[in-house]
Amino acid sequence: MCVHAGAMNRTPQPSDADLILKLYDLRREEVMRQARNWIGALQPKSFDDIKKVVAAEHPQNAFFRQVTSYWEMAASFVNRGVLHPDLYADCCGEAMFVFAKLEPWLKELRATYSPTALTQTEKAIMENPSIREKYGVIRERVHGKK
């Protein structure tokens, strides 16, 4: 059950739209664009590929952290009832795309680096039907049918 299960039962408010627009605006910042482009091109084939990027000395480690923490922040808004889940599903497909790329190695990522890695995004997906449905489509595109 969602921390704020009432979020699904309420009508989206203008404040939800304002937050979505703010999230969009922040995505346009130049370094964020570079980080998003980099992670979009990332094609991990094994946990070793993830380990290389997560290592502090990796040149794109900051990009990895910037993008994953950004989308974790957005998912936390859903989980806390600040952002309507349907609007997240409609407008934050990139968050689910990033999660789908990393999902096969979540267990190892959490065991090795951070037990809370991508937990907000996972919770938003698992606990909200509209997000879960969209994630299924995105996951299939990233990994093929499972």
Order of alpha helices (4+ residues) and beta strands (2+ residues): alpha-alpha-alpha-alpha-alpha-alpha-alpha-alpha-alpha-alpha
